[in-house]
Amino acid sequence: MALIILCATFVGGLVLGMPVIFAIGLSSIATVLYEGLPLAVVFQRMASGMGTFSFLTIPFFIFTGELMMYGGIADRIIRSSKAMVGHVRGGLGMTNVVACTMFGGVSGSPVADVSAMGSALIPLMKKEGIDADYAVNVTTYSSLVGALMPTSHNMIIYSLAAGGLVSMNALIMAGAIPALILTVANVLTAYFVARSRGYSRGEFPGWAEVWRSLAAAVPGLFIIVIIVGGILSGVFTAAEAGAVAVLYALLLTIFVYRSLSFENFLKAVAKATKTTGVVLLLIGISTMFGYLMSIYGVADMVGEALSHVSTQPWVIFILVNIALFIFGIFLDMAAHILVCTPIFLPIVTQYGMDPVQFGIIVLLNSTIGLNTPPVGAAFYLGCAIGEVPVSKVIRSIWPFMVALWTTLMIVTLIPETSMFIQDLFR
């Protein structure tokens, strides 16, 4: 009965339009009260869930992304991307994909990517006669690669949701090839859709402009090298890497680019503080929710139900992906990771999947949710920037959705895509 109360209250809260964080908290409190336990248990679990030293990395990575966004790196990335690929058919679409991928490596946040890149590129694409629905879809789907980048705080969330089974180093290495596959899939999709719609080519600005624009963007992109190189070489931990990244971002935007005003600095601080507070509160509340699910054996129940369908690992993995997709429709990214990992990680490892590979699968499924109504934070943000009806964007979303699902299936069914680089370092 307690499990029914937990699930029914959670689902009921979502159906009624309650924010995810409150739905999780309400269902946990209702279950604790039904069991006759003191409410102090909830708050003790929340405090312990937020008291992990590794969580220091989250505010550092978030703040780094905000500093780079307000510090002008977006304009330099767009300029270099346009110089490199803007001359091919549908060149602004290609520019969008490359720019979003590069900025995703800096910010690690798909939503921040849509905000920064979309605000500049979507109006520009519309001005050049490109359909708004195409501009929005290219932007929102290209931004998703940020979740697989080393600066992604969602990797840290998964690492901790997995109970310490997965290191940050392993996730950084595992995300490289899937990020490349997703980028190539987005480039091909953007190109063929642009070709089918008859979009024109741009003009090649010359190699001198290509090198100039790259030289302007490289200092900002070097932050990826600092984080990856520092962590993988053992020079500093993930938390220390985040602190170094913040310091580098401040020095770069204030003294090199000279583009970060005091007003924008305060905006970056406020935005990072708000985002960090939401993420950590969600982690704390989800810790109690996950604890209750483990007590009631939810993972065992789901695993047993799946075993009645098939005992073939690839079938189980596809079914788990479908379940993750359904959860992703209703949960935002952090909540999706925190709720789904304790349920499905024991199941897939039972059938031979490495927890590191599953981490990339969870992250990809979480990004699908970002672009799928009714939650779809990146999707709605893109529609708002493009000033285009949601219904129109949905009608043309399918080529990009197929590209993302194809990437997901490749990562799911071919373990080497996420494990190859890590295996080289073992």
C-alpha positions in Angstrom: 0.0 0.0 0.0 2.8 2.4 0.8 4.3 1.9 -2.6 1.0 2.7 -4.2 0.8 5.9 -2.2 4.3 6.8 -3.2 3.7 6.3 -6.9 0.1 7.6 -7.0 1.0 10.8 -5.2 4.0 11.4 -7.5 2.1 10.7 -10.7 -1.0 12.6 -9.5 1.1 15.7 -8.7 2.6 15.6 -12.2 -0.8 15.2 -13.8 -2.1 18.2 -11.9 0.8 20.3 -13.2 2.7 20.4 -9.9 6.5 21.2 -10.3 8.5 18.0 -10.3 10.4 18.9 -7.2 7.1 19.3 -5.2 5.6 16.1 -6.6 8.6 14.2 -5.5 8.6 15.8 -2.0 4.9 15.4 -1.5 4.9 11.8 -2.4 7.8 11.1 -0.1 6.2 13.0 2.8 2.8 11.2 2.2 4.5 7.8 2.3 6.5 8.6 5.4 3.3 9.7 7.2 1.5 6.6 6.1 4.3 4.4 7.5 4.1 6.4 10.8 7.6 7.6 10.6 8.7 11.0 12.0 9.0 13.7 9.4 12.5 14.3 10.6 13.5 11.3 8.5 12.7 13.2 5.3 14.8 16.1 6.2 17.7 14.0 7.5 17.8 12.1 4.2 17.6 15.4 2.3 20.5 16.8 4.3 22.6 13.7 3.7 21.8 13.7 0.0 23.1 17.3 -0.4 26.1 16.8 1.9 28.4 15.1 -0.5 31.7 16.8 -1.2 31.5 15.9 -4.9 28.5 18.2 -5.2 30.9 21.2 -5.0 31.6 20.5 -8.7 28.0 21.4 -9.7 28.0 25.1 -8.7 31.5 25.5 -10.2 30.5 24.0 -13.6 27.2 26.0 -13.7 28.9 29.2 -12.8 31.6 28.6 -15.5 28.9 28.2 -18.1 27.1 31.4 -17.1 30.3 33.4 -17.1 31.1 32.2 -20.6 27.6 32.9 -21.8 27.6 36.5 -20.4 31.2 37.0 -21.3 30.8 37.0 -25.1 32.1 33.5 -26.0 28.9 32.8 -27.9 29.5 35.5 -30.5 33.1 34.3 -31.1 31.9 30.7 -31.5 29.1 31.7 -34.0 31.6 33.7 -36.0 34.1 30.9 -36.3 31.4 28.3 -37.0 29.9 30.5 -39.8 33.4 31.0 -41.3 34.0 27.2 -41.4 30.7 25.8 -42.6 28.4 28.8 -43.5 29.2 28.4 -47.3 27.5 25.0 -47.7 23.9 24.5 -48.6 21.8 25.5 -45.6 25.0 27.0 -44.2 23.3 28.8 -41.3 21.9 25.4 -40.2 25.4 23.9 -40.3 26.7 27.0 -38.5 24.0 26.4 -35.8 25.0 22.7 -35.3 28.7 23.5 -35.0 28.2 26.5 -32.8 25.8 24.7 -30.4 28.3 21.8 -30.2 31.2 24.1 -29.4 29.2 26.1 -26.9 27.9 22.9 -25.3 31.4 21.9 -24.6 31.9 25.2 -22.7 28.6 25.4 -20.8 27.6 21.7 -20.5 24.0 22.8 -20.4 21.5 22.2 -23.3 19.1 24.9 -22.0 21.9 27.5 -21.7 23.0 26.5 -25.1 19.6 27.1 -26.6 19.4 30.4 -24.8 22.8 31.7 -25.9 23.0 30.3 -29.4 19.3 30.5 -30.2 19.0 34.2 -29.3 21.7 35.0 -31.8 21.2 32.4 -34.6 17.4 31.9 -34.8 16.6 35.5 -35.6 19.5 35.6 -38.1 18.3 32.4 -39.8 14.8 33.9 -40.1 16.2 37.1 -41.5 17.9 35.0 -44.2 14.6 33.5 -45.3 15.0 30.2 -43.4 11.8 28.7 -41.9 11.4 29.4 -38.2 10.5 25.8 -37.4 13.7 24.5 -39.0 15.8 27.1 -37.1 14.2 26.1 -33.8 14.6 22.4 -34.4 18.3 22.7 -35.5 19.1 24.8 -32.4 17.3 22.7 -29.8 18.6 19.4 -31.1 22.1 20.6 -31.6 22.2 21.9 -28.1 21.6 18.5 -26.6 25.2 17.4 -27.2 26.1 19.6 -24.2 24.8 17.0 -21.8 27.6 14.6 -23.0 30.4 17.2 -22.6 32.9 17.2 -19.7 31.4 20.4 -18.3 28.0 18.8 -17.9 26.9 18.9 -14.2 24.3 16.2 -15.1 27.2 13.7 -15.4 28.0 14.5 -11.8 24.4 13.9 -10.8 24.4 10.5 -12.6 27.7 9.5 -11.0 26.3 10.1 -7.5 22.8 8.6 -8.4 24.7 5.5 -9.4 25.9 5.1 -5.8 29.6 5.6 -6.6 29.8 2.9 -9.2 30.8 5.4 -11.9 33.6 7.9 -11.7 33.6 11.3 -13.4 36.7 10.3 -15.3 34.9 7.3 -16.9 31.9 9.4 -17.9 34.0 12.1 -19.5 35.8 9.4 -21.7 32.5 7.6 -22.4 30.7 10.7 -23.6 33.3 11.6 -26.3 32.3 9.2 -29.1 28.5 9.5 -28.5 28.8 13.3 -28.6 30.7 13.0 -32.0 28.0 10.6 -33.3 25.2 12.9 -32.3 26.9 15.9 -33.8 27.4 14.1 -37.2 23.8 12.9 -37.1 22.6 16.5 -36.5 24.9 17.9 -39.3 23.5 15.3 -41.8 19.9 15.9 -40.7 20.3 19.7 -40.9 21.9 19.4 -44.4 19.3 17.0 -45.9 16.4 19.0 -44.5 17.9 22.2 -45.8 18.4 20.6 -49.2 14.9 19.3 -49.4 13.6 22.8 -48.6 15.8 24.4 -51.2 17.8 26.7 -48.9 20.6 28.6 -50.6 24.4 28.4 -50.1 26.4 31.1 -48.3 29.7 32.6 -49.5 33.0 31.3 -48.3 34.8 34.2 -46.5 38.3 32.9 -47.2 40.8 31.0 -45.1 42.1 34.2 -43.5 38.8 34.8 -41.9 38.5 31.2 -40.9 41.8 31.3 -39.0 41.1 34.7 -37.4 37.7 33.6 -36.1 39.1 30.4 -34.8 41.9 32.2 -33.0 39.3 34.4 -31.3 37.2 31.4 -30.2 40.0 29.0 -29.1 40.8 30.6 -25.8 37.2 30.1 -24.7 37.2 26.5 -25.9 40.4 25.8 -24.1 38.4 25.5 -20.9 37.4 22.0 -22.1 41.1 21.0 -22.3 41.7 22.3 -18.8 38.8 20.2 -17.3 39.4 17.0 -19.3 43.2 17.2 -19.1 43.3 18.1 -15.4 40.8 15.3 -14.4 42.2 12.5 -16.6 45.8 13.3 -15.7 45.0 13.3 -12.0 46.3 16.8 -11.5 43.1 17.8 -9.8 39.7 16.3 -8.8 36.4 17.2 -10.5 35.7 19.8 -7.9 39.1 21.3 -8.2 38.7 21.3 -12.0 35.5 23.2 -11.6 37.2 25.8 -9.4 40.0 26.2 -11.9 37.5 26.5 -14.7 35.7 29.4 -12.9 39.0 31.2 -12.4 40.0 30.7 -16.0 36.6 31.9 -17.2 36.9 35.1 -15.1 40.4 35.9 -16.2 39.5 35.2 -19.9 36.3 37.3 -20.0 37.6 40.2 -17.9 41.2 40.6 -19.0 41.5 38.9 -22.4 38.1 39.3 -24.1 37.3 42.3 -21.9 33.6 41.6 -22.5 32.3 40.8 -19.0 30.8 43.9 -17.4 30.1 44.2 -13.7 26.3 44.1 -14.4 26.7 40.9 -16.4 28.9 39.4 -13.8 26.1 39.9 -11.2 23.6 38.4 -13.6 25.9 35.3 -14.0 26.2 35.0 -10.2 22.4 35.3 -9.7 21.6 32.8 -12.5 24.2 30.3 -11.3 23.0 30.6 -7.7 19.4 30.0 -8.7 20.2 27.0 -10.9 22.5 25.5 -8.2 19.8 25.9 -5.5 17.2 24.2 -7.7 19.5 21.3 -8.6 20.7 20.7 -5.0 17.2 20.9 -3.6 16.0 18.4 -6.2 18.9 16.1 -5.4 18.1 16.3 -1.7 14.4 15.5 -2.1 15.1 12.8 -4.7 17.5 11.1 -2.2 14.5 10.4 0.1 12.4 9.3 -2.9 15.1 6.9 -4.1 15.5 5.6 -0.5 11.8 4.7 -0.4 11.9 3.0 -3.8 14.9 0.9 -2.7 13.0 -0.1 0.5 10.0 -1.3 -1.4 12.1 -3.1 -4.0 10.9 -1.2 -7.1 13.9 -2.2 -9.1 13.3 -5.9 -8.4 9.7 -5.6 -9.3 10.4 -3.8 -12.6 13.2 -6.3 -13.4 11.0 -9.3 -12.8 8.2 -7.8 -15.0 10.7 -7.2 -17.8 12.0 -10.8 -17.5 8.5 -12.1 -18.3 8.7 -10.2 -21.6 12.1 -11.5 -22.7 15.4 -12.7 -21.3 17.4 -11.4 -24.3 19.6 -8.5 -23.2 19.1 -6.4 -26.3 15.3 -6.6 -25.9 15.6 -5.6 -22.2 17.8 -2.7 -23.1 15.3 -1.4 -25.7 12.4 -1.8 -23.3 14.4 0.2 -20.7 15.0 2.9 -23.3 11.3 3.1 -23.9 10.6 3.4 -20.2 13.3 6.1 -19.9 11.8 8.0 -22.8 8.4 7.9 -21.1 9.8 9.2 -17.8 11.7 11.9 -19.7 8.5 13.3 -21.2 7.3 14.3 -17.7 10.6 14.9 -15.8 13.2 17.5 -16.3 16.8 16.4 -16.8 18.1 16.2 -13.2 14.9 14.7 -11.9 14.9 12.1 -14.7 18.5 11.0 -13.8 17.8 10.9 -10.0 14.5 9.0 -10.3 15.4 6.5 -13.1 18.9 5.5 -12.2 18.1 3.7 -9.0 15.3 1.8 -10.8 16.9 0.7 -14.0 20.7 0.5 -13.2 20.4 -2.8 -11.3 18.3 -4.2 -14.1 20.7 -3.4 -17.0 23.8 -4.4 -15.0 22.1 -7.8 -14.4 22.0 -8.3 -18.1 25.6 -7.3 -18.7 25.6 -3.6 -19.4 28.3 -1.5 -17.9 27.1 1.3 -15.5 29.2 3.8 -17.5 27.5 2.9 -20.8 24.1 3.1 -19.0 25.1 6.6 -17.8 25.4 7.8 -21.4 22.1 6.2 -22.3 20.4 7.9 -19.3 21.8 11.3 -20.4 20.7 10.8 -24.0 17.2 9.9 -22.8 17.1 12.9 -20.5 17.9 15.2 -23.4 15.1 13.7 -25.4 12.8 14.8 -22.6 14.2 18.3 -22.9 12.8 18.5 -26.5 9.5 16.7 -25.9 6.3 18.3 -24.6 4.7 18.7 -22.0 7.9 19.5 -20.0 10.5 20.1 -22.8 12.4 23.1 -21.4 14.7 23.5 -24.4 11.8 22.9 -26.8 9.6 25.7 -25.4 12.5 28.1 -25.0 13.4 27.6 -28.7 9.8 28.2 -29.7 9.7 31.4 -27.7 12.9 32.7 -29.2 11.8 31.8 -32.7 8.3 33.2 -32.1 6.8 30.2 -33.8 3.8 28.1 -32.7 4.6 24.8 -30.9 2.3 22.9 -33.3 4.4 24.0 -36.3 7.7 23.0 -34.8 6.3 19.6 -33.8 5.2 18.8 -37.3 8.8 19.2 -38.6 10.6 17.7 -35.6 10.7 14.1 -36.8 13.9 14.1 -38.9 15.8 15.4 -35.9 14.1 13.0 -33.5 15.1 10.1 -35.7 18.7 11.3 -35.7 18.7 11.4 -31.9 17.0 8.0 -31.5 19.4 6.5 -34.0 22.3 7.8 -31.9 20.7 6.4 -28.8 20.2 2.9 -30.4 23.9 2.9 -31.6 25.1 3.7 -28.1 22.7 1.1 -26.6 23.5 -1.8 -28.9 27.2 -1.1 -29.6 28.9 -0.8 -26.2 32.2 0.1 -27.8 30.8 3.5 -28.7 30.9 4.5 -25.0 33.5 2.1 -23.6 36.3 2.2 -26.3 38.2 5.2 -25.0 37.9 4.1 -21.4 39.1 0.6 -22.2 42.2 2.2 -23.8 43.1 3.7 -20.4 42.5 0.6 -18.3 
